[in-house]
Amino acid sequence: MAAEKRVVFRSGWLPWALVGPQAAVILVFFFWPAVQTVLQSVQRQDAFGTSTEWVGLANFAQIFSDPSYLASFRTTAVFSVLVAAIGIVISLVLAIFADRVIRAAVVYKTLLIWPYAVAPAVAAILWLFLFNPTLGIVAHALDSMGLPWNHLLDANQALTLIVIAAVWKQISYNFLFFL
């Protein structure tokens, strides 16, 4: 059995001085906002923040009885599950294939990592152009196959477009981990 190596500090204040800055960062940027969030969730303020009223759990009762909130919660859950599941499966399959490729493996792996280098705003514009109902190449191809595409009018098509774009953007990140 190997002997356990321990660091022994000669003074009692040095370990605290070393941990202090990280503890301060955690307190200021994690615990303080978390406490403020919980506090503000049980209060009601006017639009300008000049008056505050304690309402307890009434805010939570209101949002969980609001059909619009529940619909947005459901849409977020569907989006999250689809992006995670599809992205992980595709990334894993691509990583398995990339690991087997012998000739031009570096080129193949580099091409799979490129989407991660694209800024999210640029990726969003790219996908909007591809699926644009009047100008988009993909929208035109779908129309020619008898599948009319207009994500501006159809909420399901809009969600599909956002899932496709998010999966495409996430594939490279997951691919790196699997590879």
KOLLUM-700735 format. One line per 4 residues: number of its first residue (from 1); their letters; for each residue x, y, z of N, C-alpha, C. Coordinates in nm, 2 decimals. Atoms other than C-alpha are relative to their C-alpha. Example, Ala and Ser with C-alpha at 12.3 -4.5 7.8 and 13.67 -1.06 7.14 Angstrom:
KOLLUM-700735
1) as) 0.09 -0.12 0.00 1.23 -0.45 0.78 0.09 0.12 0.00; -0.09 -0.11 0.00 1.37 -0.11 0.71 -0.08 0.11 0.08
***
This chain:
KOLLUM-700735
1) maae) 0.08 -0.12 0.00 0.00 0.00 0.00 0.09 0.12 0.00; -0.08 -0.12 0.01 0.13 0.34 -0.10 -0.03 0.10 0.12; 0.01 -0.10 -0.11 0.19 0.60 0.17 -0.08 0.12 -0.05; 0.08 -0.12 0.04 -0.05 0.89 0.17 0.08 0.12 0.02
5) krvv) -0.08 -0.12 -0.01 0.12 1.22 0.10 -0.09 0.12 0.04; 0.08 -0.11 -0.05 -0.02 1.52 0.29 0.08 0.12 0.00; -0.06 -0.13 -0.01 0.06 1.88 0.27 -0.02 0.06 0.14; 0.01 -0.06 -0.13 0.13 2.04 0.60 0.04 0.15 0.00
9) frsg) -0.03 -0.15 0.00 0.11 2.42 0.64 0.06 0.03 0.13; -0.07 -0.04 -0.13 0.33 2.58 0.90 -0.09 0.10 0.07; 0.09 -0.10 -0.07 0.07 2.85 0.97 -0.14 -0.03 -0.03; 0.14 0.03 0.02 -0.30 2.82 1.02 -0.07 0.09 -0.09
13) wlpw) 0.07 -0.10 0.09 -0.39 3.13 0.81 0.03 -0.03 -0.15; -0.03 0.02 0.14 -0.22 3.02 0.48 -0.10 -0.08 -0.07; 0.11 0.07 0.08 -0.48 2.76 0.38 -0.12 0.08 -0.02; 0.12 -0.09 0.01 -0.76 3.01 0.45 0.03 0.11 -0.10
17) alvg) -0.04 -0.10 0.10 -0.57 3.27 0.24 -0.01 -0.05 -0.14; 0.00 0.06 0.14 -0.54 3.03 -0.05 -0.14 -0.03 -0.04; 0.14 0.03 0.03 -0.91 2.93 -0.03 -0.08 0.12 -0.01; 0.08 -0.12 -0.01 -1.03 3.28 0.04 -0.05 0.06 -0.14
21) pqaa) 0.05 -0.06 0.13 -1.04 3.42 -0.32 -0.10 -0.08 -0.07; 0.10 0.09 0.07 -1.23 3.12 -0.46 -0.13 0.00 0.08; 0.12 -0.01 -0.08 -1.47 3.13 -0.17 -0.07 0.13 -0.02; 0.06 -0.13 0.03 -1.53 3.50 -0.23 -0.07 0.00 -0.13
25) vilv) 0.06 0.00 0.13 -1.60 3.44 -0.60 -0.13 -0.09 0.01; 0.12 0.08 -0.01 -1.84 3.16 -0.51 -0.11 0.07 0.08; 0.10 -0.08 -0.08 -2.02 3.38 -0.25 -0.06 0.11 -0.09; 0.05 -0.12 0.07 -2.05 3.68 -0.48 -0.07 -0.04 -0.13
29) fffw) 0.06 0.03 0.13 -2.13 3.51 -0.81 -0.09 -0.12 0.00; 0.10 0.11 -0.01 -2.33 3.20 -0.69 -0.10 0.02 0.11; 0.09 0.00 -0.12 -2.47 3.22 -0.34 -0.09 0.13 0.00; 0.08 -0.12 0.00 -2.57 3.59 -0.35 -0.11 0.01 -0.10
33) pavq) 0.11 0.00 0.10 -2.76 3.57 -0.68 -0.11 -0.10 0.03; 0.09 0.10 -0.03 -2.92 3.25 -0.57 -0.10 0.04 0.11; 0.09 -0.05 -0.11 -3.05 3.40 -0.24 -0.09 0.11 -0.05; 0.08 -0.11 0.05 -3.17 3.71 -0.43 -0.11 -0.05 -0.09
37) tvlq) 0.11 0.06 0.09 -3.36 3.49 -0.68 -0.11 -0.05 0.08; 0.11 0.06 -0.08 -3.54 3.30 -0.41 -0.07 0.11 0.07; 0.07 -0.11 -0.07 -3.62 3.62 -0.22 -0.09 0.08 -0.09; 0.08 -0.07 0.09 -3.75 3.80 -0.53 -0.12 -0.09 -0.05
41) svqr) 0.11 0.09 0.05 -3.96 3.49 -0.63 -0.12 0.00 0.09; 0.12 0.00 -0.09 -4.18 3.53 -0.32 -0.04 0.15 0.03; 0.04 -0.14 -0.01 -4.22 3.91 -0.37 -0.07 0.05 -0.13; 0.05 -0.06 0.12 -4.41 4.13 -0.61 0.04 0.15 0.01
45) qdaf) -0.04 -0.14 0.01 -4.27 4.46 -0.73 -0.08 0.07 -0.11; 0.06 -0.08 0.11 -4.41 4.74 -0.93 0.10 0.01 -0.12; -0.08 0.00 0.12 -4.27 4.80 -1.28 0.13 0.08 0.02; -0.12 -0.08 -0.02 -4.01 5.05 -1.15 0.08 -0.04 0.12
49) gtst) -0.07 0.06 -0.11 -3.91 4.85 -0.84 0.00 0.09 0.12; 0.00 -0.10 -0.11 -4.01 5.13 -0.60 -0.08 -0.06 0.12; 0.07 0.06 -0.11 -4.25 4.92 -0.39 0.00 -0.15 -0.01; -0.01 0.14 0.00 -4.22 4.56 -0.29 -0.10 -0.06 0.10
53) ewvg) 0.11 0.06 -0.08 -4.50 4.34 -0.15 0.04 -0.15 0.02; -0.02 0.14 -0.03 -4.45 3.99 0.02 -0.12 -0.07 -0.04; 0.11 0.08 0.04 -4.67 3.74 -0.16 0.01 -0.15 0.03; -0.03 0.14 -0.03 -4.52 3.41 -0.05 0.00 -0.09 -0.13
57) lanf) 0.00 0.09 0.11 -4.59 3.12 -0.29 -0.11 0.03 -0.11; 0.11 -0.04 0.09 -4.87 3.31 -0.48 0.06 0.01 -0.15; -0.06 0.00 0.13 -4.63 3.37 -0.77 0.01 -0.13 -0.07; -0.02 0.14 0.05 -4.56 3.00 -0.81 -0.14 -0.06 -0.03
61) aqif) 0.14 0.05 0.03 -4.94 2.92 -0.79 -0.05 0.06 -0.13; 0.05 -0.07 0.12 -5.00 3.18 -1.06 0.07 -0.06 -0.13; -0.06 0.05 0.12 -4.74 3.05 -1.31 -0.03 -0.14 -0.03; 0.03 0.15 0.03 -4.82 2.68 -1.26 -0.15 -0.02 -0.04
65) sdps) 0.14 0.01 0.05 -5.19 2.76 -1.33 -0.02 0.07 -0.13; 0.01 -0.08 0.13 -5.11 2.97 -1.64 0.03 -0.10 -0.12; -0.02 0.09 0.11 -5.16 2.76 -1.96 0.12 0.04 -0.09; -0.11 -0.05 0.08 -4.91 2.98 -2.15 0.14 -0.05 0.06
69) ylas) -0.13 0.05 -0.06 -4.63 2.90 -1.90 0.01 -0.15 -0.01; -0.01 0.15 0.01 -4.71 2.53 -1.90 0.03 -0.04 -0.14; -0.03 0.03 0.14 -4.70 2.53 -2.28 0.15 0.03 -0.03; -0.14 -0.04 0.02 -4.36 2.71 -2.28 0.09 -0.10 0.07
73) frtt) -0.08 0.10 -0.07 -4.24 2.46 -2.02 0.01 -0.13 -0.08; 0.00 0.12 0.09 -4.35 2.17 -2.24 0.08 0.01 -0.12; -0.08 -0.02 0.12 -4.19 2.32 -2.55 0.15 0.00 0.04; -0.14 0.00 -0.05 -3.86 2.37 -2.35 0.04 -0.14 0.03
77) avfs) -0.04 0.14 -0.03 -3.87 2.01 -2.23 0.01 -0.08 -0.13; -0.01 0.07 0.13 -3.94 1.88 -2.58 0.13 0.03 -0.07; -0.12 -0.05 0.06 -3.66 2.09 -2.72 0.13 -0.06 0.06; -0.12 0.05 -0.07 -3.41 1.98 -2.45 0.02 -0.15 -0.02
81) vlva) -0.01 0.15 0.01 -3.49 1.61 -2.48 0.04 -0.03 -0.15; -0.04 0.02 0.14 -3.47 1.62 -2.86 0.14 0.03 -0.04; -0.14 -0.04 0.03 -3.15 1.81 -2.88 0.10 -0.09 0.07; -0.09 0.09 -0.07 -2.98 1.60 -2.62 0.00 -0.14 -0.06
85) aigi) 0.01 0.14 0.05 -3.10 1.26 -2.75 0.06 0.00 -0.15; -0.04 0.01 0.13 -3.05 1.33 -3.12 0.15 0.04 -0.01; -0.14 -0.04 0.01 -2.72 1.52 -3.07 0.10 -0.10 0.05; -0.09 0.10 -0.06 -2.57 1.25 -2.85 0.01 -0.12 -0.09
89) visl) 0.00 0.12 0.09 -2.67 0.96 -3.08 0.08 0.03 -0.13; -0.08 -0.03 0.13 -2.54 1.13 -3.40 0.15 0.02 0.03; -0.14 -0.02 -0.04 -2.22 1.24 -3.22 0.07 -0.13 0.03; -0.06 0.13 -0.03 -2.16 0.89 -3.09 0.03 -0.08 -0.13
93) vlai) -0.02 0.07 0.12 -2.21 0.74 -3.43 0.11 0.06 -0.09; -0.11 -0.06 0.07 -1.98 0.99 -3.60 0.13 -0.03 0.06; -0.12 0.02 -0.06 -1.72 0.94 -3.34 0.05 -0.15 -0.02; -0.04 0.14 0.03 -1.73 0.56 -3.39 0.05 -0.01 -0.14
97) fadr) -0.04 0.00 0.13 -1.70 0.61 -3.76 0.14 0.07 -0.02; -0.13 -0.08 0.01 -1.42 0.87 -3.72 0.11 -0.08 0.06; -0.10 0.08 -0.06 -1.23 0.63 -3.50 0.05 -0.11 -0.09; -0.03 0.11 0.09 -1.24 0.36 -3.77 0.07 0.05 -0.13
101) vira) -0.05 -0.05 0.12 -1.14 0.58 -4.06 0.15 0.00 0.01; -0.14 0.00 0.01 -0.78 0.53 -4.16 0.06 0.10 -0.09; -0.04 -0.10 0.10 -0.73 0.73 -4.48 -0.07 0.13 0.02; 0.05 -0.13 -0.01 -0.78 1.10 -4.44 -0.08 0.02 0.13
105) avvy) 0.06 -0.01 -0.13 -0.88 1.06 -4.07 0.01 0.15 0.05; -0.02 -0.14 -0.05 -0.74 1.41 -3.98 -0.10 0.09 -0.07; 0.09 -0.09 0.07 -0.94 1.58 -4.25 -0.15 -0.02 0.04; 0.13 0.04 -0.04 -1.26 1.39 -4.15 -0.03 0.06 0.14
109) ktll) 0.02 -0.05 -0.14 -1.22 1.48 -3.78 0.00 0.15 0.00; 0.00 -0.14 0.00 -1.14 1.84 -3.86 -0.14 0.05 -0.05; 0.13 -0.05 0.05 -1.46 1.88 -4.07 -0.11 -0.02 0.10; 0.11 0.03 -0.10 -1.67 1.73 -3.79 0.02 0.10 0.12
113) iwpy) -0.02 -0.09 -0.11 -1.52 1.98 -3.54 -0.03 0.15 -0.04; 0.02 -0.13 0.05 -1.57 2.29 -3.76 -0.13 0.07 0.05; 0.12 -0.07 -0.04 -1.94 2.36 -3.66 0.02 0.06 0.14; -0.02 -0.06 -0.14 -1.82 2.42 -3.30 0.07 0.13 0.00
117) avap) -0.07 -0.13 0.01 -1.60 2.71 -3.42 -0.09 0.11 -0.05; 0.10 -0.11 0.06 -1.90 2.89 -3.58 -0.07 0.06 0.12; 0.08 -0.08 -0.11 -2.05 3.16 -3.36 -0.14 -0.04 -0.01; 0.14 0.04 0.00 -2.40 3.08 -3.25 -0.09 0.10 -0.09
121) avaa) 0.08 -0.10 0.08 -2.54 3.40 -3.42 0.02 -0.03 -0.15; -0.03 0.03 0.14 -2.37 3.31 -3.75 -0.07 -0.13 -0.04; 0.07 0.13 0.02 -2.51 2.95 -3.72 -0.15 0.02 -0.02; 0.14 -0.03 0.01 -2.86 3.09 -3.66 -0.03 0.06 -0.14
125) ilwl) 0.02 -0.06 0.13 -2.84 3.31 -3.97 0.01 -0.10 -0.11; -0.02 0.10 0.11 -2.70 3.03 -4.18 -0.13 -0.09 -0.01; 0.11 0.09 0.00 -2.99 2.80 -4.08 -0.13 0.07 -0.05; 0.12 -0.08 0.05 -3.25 3.08 -4.14 0.01 0.02 -0.15
129) flfn) -0.01 -0.01 0.14 -3.11 3.13 -4.49 -0.03 -0.13 -0.07; 0.03 0.13 0.07 -3.12 2.76 -4.57 -0.14 -0.04 0.00; 0.14 0.04 -0.01 -3.48 2.72 -4.45 -0.09 0.11 -0.03; 0.09 -0.12 0.03 -3.61 3.06 -4.56 -0.11 -0.05 -0.10
133) ptlg) 0.10 0.05 0.09 -3.95 2.99 -4.72 0.00 0.04 -0.14; 0.00 -0.05 0.14 -3.89 3.20 -5.03 0.13 -0.02 -0.07; -0.14 0.01 0.06 -3.51 3.18 -5.08 0.08 -0.12 0.03; -0.08 0.11 -0.05 -3.39 2.88 -4.89 0.01 -0.12 -0.09
137) ivah) -0.03 0.12 0.09 -3.23 2.58 -5.07 -0.08 -0.12 0.06; 0.06 0.12 -0.07 -3.36 2.33 -4.81 -0.16 0.02 -0.01; 0.14 -0.02 0.01 -3.71 2.49 -4.81 -0.05 -0.03 -0.14; 0.04 0.02 0.14 -3.72 2.48 -5.19 0.00 -0.15 -0.03
141) alds) -0.01 0.15 0.02 -3.61 2.11 -5.19 -0.12 -0.07 0.07; 0.12 0.06 -0.07 -3.88 2.02 -4.93 -0.13 0.03 -0.08; 0.12 -0.04 0.08 -4.14 2.21 -5.14 -0.01 -0.09 -0.13; 0.00 0.09 0.12 -4.04 2.01 -5.45 -0.03 -0.14 0.03
145) mglp) 0.03 0.13 -0.04 -4.08 1.69 -5.26 -0.15 -0.01 0.05; 0.14 0.00 -0.04 -4.44 1.79 -5.17 -0.02 0.03 0.15; 0.01 -0.04 -0.15 -4.36 1.91 -4.81 0.01 0.15 0.01; -0.01 -0.14 -0.01 -4.45 2.27 -4.79 0.07 0.05 0.13
149) wnhl) -0.07 -0.04 -0.12 -4.21 2.45 -4.55 -0.01 0.15 0.02; 0.01 -0.14 -0.04 -4.28 2.78 -4.38 0.00 0.00 0.16; -0.02 -0.01 -0.15 -4.14 2.80 -4.02 -0.05 0.12 0.06; 0.06 -0.13 -0.05 -4.28 3.15 -3.99 -0.15 -0.01 0.03
153) ldan) 0.15 0.02 -0.02 -4.64 3.02 -4.00 -0.03 -0.13 0.08; 0.02 0.13 -0.07 -4.60 2.67 -3.85 0.09 -0.01 0.12; -0.08 0.01 -0.12 -4.49 2.64 -3.49 0.08 -0.13 0.01; -0.08 0.13 0.00 -4.39 2.27 -3.53 0.12 0.01 -0.09
157) qalt) -0.11 -0.02 0.09 -4.17 2.36 -3.82 0.10 0.09 0.06; -0.10 -0.09 -0.07 -4.01 2.64 -3.62 0.07 -0.07 0.10; -0.06 0.08 -0.10 -3.94 2.40 -3.34 0.10 -0.09 -0.06; -0.08 0.10 0.08 -3.80 2.15 -3.59 0.13 0.07 -0.05
161) livi) -0.12 -0.08 0.05 -3.57 2.42 -3.74 0.10 0.03 0.12; -0.09 -0.03 -0.11 -3.44 2.52 -3.40 0.07 -0.12 0.06; -0.06 0.13 -0.04 -3.38 2.16 -3.30 0.11 -0.04 -0.09; -0.10 0.04 0.10 -3.19 2.09 -3.62 0.12 0.09 0.02
165) aavw) -0.11 -0.09 -0.01 -2.98 2.40 -3.58 0.08 -0.02 0.13; -0.07 0.02 -0.13 -2.90 2.33 -3.21 0.07 -0.14 0.00; -0.07 0.13 0.01 -2.82 1.96 -3.28 0.13 0.02 -0.09; -0.11 -0.02 0.09 -2.59 2.07 -3.57 0.11 0.07 0.08
169) kqis) -0.10 -0.08 -0.07 -2.41 2.32 -3.34 0.06 -0.09 0.12; -0.04 0.08 -0.12 -2.39 2.06 -3.05 0.08 -0.12 -0.04; -0.06 0.13 0.05 -2.27 1.76 -3.26 0.16 0.01 0.02; -0.14 -0.01 -0.01 -1.91 1.89 -3.27 0.05 -0.01 0.14
173) ynfl) -0.04 0.00 -0.14 -1.89 1.94 -2.90 0.00 -0.14 0.06; 0.01 0.14 -0.04 -2.02 1.60 -2.82 0.10 -0.10 -0.07; -0.09 0.08 0.07 -1.81 1.45 -3.09 0.14 0.00 0.06; -0.13 0.00 -0.06 -1.49 1.57 -2.93 0.01 -0.08 0.13
177) ffl) -0.01 0.09 -0.12 -1.58 1.40 -2.60 0.00 -0.14 -0.03; 0.01 0.15 0.03 -1.68 1.07 -2.76 0.13 -0.05 -0.07; -0.12 0.05 0.07 -1.37 1.06 -2.98 0.11 -0.01 0.09
***
